[in-house]
Amino acid sequence: MIKAGIDIGTNTALMVIAEVRDDGTYSVLHDVHTLPRLGEGLLQHGSISDESIARGSESMQTFRNVIEQSQPDRILVVATSAMREASNGLHVQQQLEAALGYDITIIDGTREAELTFLGAVGNSPIPTLVIDIGGGSTEYSFGVDGTLSFSRSILIGAVKATELFANARPLQPQTVADARTWVRESLRDVEQLRGATETCIGVAGTPVALAMIDAGHSEYRAELVEGYHLSRRRVDELAEYLCSLSLEGVRSIAGLHERRADIVPMGACILSESMHVLGCTEMTVVTRGLRYGAMLSA
């Protein structure tokens, strides 16, 4: 059976189409990444702008073209932080549905964490902690054998943090300290996971970008960063380095898309603080996530 999953986030919109076998294993046919940044200016205005909607509609049309070629038997389309927080979220939902040709479900943070865990970890018998840093929220989940025992969605994200703290570059040390304090205070609801396991997984753009920078890759290919290990010390170093750069300096790093590069420094700070709060000394980068969970649940 061919199944598709689409994740419409605050910064990215992602789609995977795969042939899923009866035993739950699958072969990926298409993995499509776009960067419409629906959440641009959302923190300031409370709504998604017409420009962002236009970029989102263009992403949906891109997905629609691939779907028409692949003809999946089942499809699940989910939208997350930006559309559930925006005052015009339902209007945006209707606009994007018209462009895509399929219904979109706006899911809450708990469901987002569950689907991300399914996509990243599946039924692994190893107790695993997953950190999913999005643009508008970050999800933390813990489970084993495909069963979650903890999931939380925290209203911190790389786009949100960038708009709050990164108005001038390079970032001043006090600004970085303020951003880290904001993250640390926001994580009180997940402190109970500290030391729960030695297996920590990072999904989404921030850990992928840090892995690419650390390994010196000039272009994104999933096989280059899947399973890459980042120590907490190295994440700390990369966060400090990225915050010390001008915006042009960050954008000049090979392999970082312009619409992702500007938010990576704050994303790195969120990841760094998360690892400290949760006691993670090392993180494994996984390129699968919410879109894969949506696909498997379709």
N, C-alpha and C positions, 0 to 999 in steps of 0.2 A: 504494500500500500504506500502511495506517495502522500506525504503530509507536509504542511508548511506552518511555520510559526513566525509571527511578526511582532517585534518589540518597538513601540513608539515611545521614546524617552524624552528627556529634557534637552539633551544635546544631540543624540543620535536617533536614527531609525534603522532597524536591522531586520533582515529576513533570512531564514534558512529554509530550504526545501530539501527533503531527504526521502529516500526509499526506506521505509521501516519494515523490518522483518517480524515474523510472529513471536520471536524470542525477545523482542525489544531492541535488538541491535539495529543499526542503520548505516546507510551510506549517503553522505552528503552530495546532493546534486548541484545546489546553488547556495552560496553564502554571500549575501549582498549587504554592503555597508553604505549608509548615507549620513550626512551631517546637517540636518535642517535647523538645528538649535531652536526648537519651539519655545524654549524657556528664556530666550534672550529678552531682557527687560521685564520679565514677569515679576521679579521681586519688587521692582519700583512701581510698576503700573497695575499689577494685580490681574492682568489679562494678557493673552497671547496676541501679538501684533499681527496686522494684516500681512506684513512682510514675512513673518515666521510661518503664517498659515500658507502663504504661497510656496515657500520652500518645502513645507511639509507635504503639500499637494503634489509638488514635483517628485518628491521621494515616493509617494504612493503610486504615482503613474509609472515610475521606474519599476516598482514591485509588480504592478499590474501586468506590465509587459512580460516580465519573467514568468509570472503565474500563468499567463495565457499560453506560453510555450510549454510549460511543464505539466499543466492540467492536474494539480494535486487533488486527491480524493477528499482530503479534509484540510481545513485551515483554521487556525486560531490567531486572532489579531488582538493584542493587548496594548493599552496605553497606561502610562504610569504618572509620575509626579507632576509634570507640567500640566497635563490635562485634568488631573483630579484636583489641582490647586487653583487653576485659573477660573476667574469669574465667568469667562465665556467658553469654558471647557466643552459644554454640550454643543455649542455652535461649531467649535473646531472639530469635534467628533463628526458632525454631519458633513462638514466640508471635506474632511479627509476620507470619509466613507464614500462620498460621491466620486472622489478621484480614484480610490482603490477598487471600488465595486464590491466590497465585503463589509460586514458589520465589524465594528470595533468595540471591544469591551474595556471600559476604564476600570482597572483593578485597584484594590486597596494595597497598602504596603505589606500586609501579612501574606496575601496571595502572591504578591511580587516575590517575596522572599522564598516562598514555597516553590514556585516555578523555577526560580533561579537555582535553588538547591538541586532540584530534579535535573535541570539541564547540565549543571556543572559536575555533580557528584553521582547522581543516579542511585543505584542500590549498593553502593560500596559498603563492605563490612567494617571499614575503618571509621571510627568516630571523627567527624570532620566539621570544621568551622569554615563558613563561607562569608567573605566580605565583598559586597557588590557596591562599588562607589559609582553612583549615578550623577547626573547633572544637578538634580534637585533634592534627591534623598539618597541615603545609603542604607542598604539592607544587611542585617547580620542574621545568620541562621546556623543552627547546629543540629546534627542528626547522625544516624547510623542505620545501615540496612534499608535505606530509602524512607525512613521514618524520622520526621522532625520532632525534636523535643523543645526547640526554642526558635523563635523568629521575631525580629523587630525591624521596623522601618523608622529610621531617625531622619529628621528634617534638616540634614546637612548634605550638601552636594558640591561638586566641583564648580558648576556654573554659579550657584548661589554664593559660595564662598568667594569666588572671583569678583562678583559684583559688589559684595560687601567690603572686601579688604584689598583688592588688587587694582585700585584705581590709578595708581602711579607705579611705574617700574623704573629701576629695580625696587623690590619691596624692602622697606626699612626693617631693621631687626625688631623694633617694637611692634610694627604691623604684623609681622610673622608671629611674634609671641602672642598678640591679641587673637589672631586667627586660630592658633593652636589651643589657646584657652577656651575659645568658643567651641571648638570641636570636643575638647576634653570634657567640658561641662555638659555637652549634649549627649555624651556616651554613658551617663550614669545608669541608664536603663539596661545597658548591656554588660556592665562590669561583672555581673555574676558569671559570665562565661570565661573569666580569666582563669587560665590554667586547665580548661576543660579537656583540651587535647593538644597534641604536638603537631597535628595535621591541620594546617591553615591554608585555605585557597583564596586567591584574589581573582575576581573576574571584572570585566568591563575595561574601559579605555585607559584608566590610570595605571593599573599594574602592567597592562600590555605595553603602554608607552614607556614606562620605566624599564621594563625588560629590554625593549628595543634600544633604548639609550645605553643601558649597561652593557649590552652585547655588541653595540656598534653597528646595528643593522640599519641600512639606509632606506628600506622599504618594508611594508608590512606583509608578511606571509604567516599564516597561522602556525605552520609547522616549525617556524623559526623560534617562536616564543612559547608554544604549548609545552607546559611542564617545566618552564624556566624557574630557577630558584633565586629568590631575592632575600638576603638577610635583612634583619631589622636595621643593623648598622648601615648597610648600603642604602636602604630606603631613606634613612636619616640624611645621609650624605647627598643623595640625589635631590631630596627636597630642598636642602640648604643651597645647593648649586643652582637649581632652577629658579629659586626665589631671588638669587643674586643677579640674574640676568635682566637685561632690558627686554621689552616685548619683541623687538627685532631679533635679539639674541636667541630667545626661545624659539621663534619661528624659523630661525636659520638652522636649527637642529635637523639633520637629515632624517626623513621618514615621518616627521610630525606634520599632520595636516593643519593648515592654517586655522581651521575652525575648531581644532582640538588643542593646538599648542598653547594658546593663551590660558587655558584652564588647568593644564597639567601641573603647574607649581602648587596651586591650592589643592588639587587632587592628591598630590604627593604628601602634602601636610596632613590631609585627612587620613591617608593610609598609614603614615608614620605614627600619628597619635593613636589610631585604632590598634596598631600592633603593640604599642606600649601599654595601652589600657588593658588589652586582652591577653597580654603575656606571650605574644607570638614572636619567637626569635627568628623564624624563617617563614616565608610565604612561597607557595607554588602558584605560578600564573596559569590560569585556564582560560582559553579563548571562547569556550562555550558558556552559556548563561541563560538569561530569561527567554530569548528567542528559541533556544533548544528545548527548554521546559514547555513552552507554549506548543511547539511542534509535537512533542511527545504526548501532550495532553489533548491535542486536537481531536 
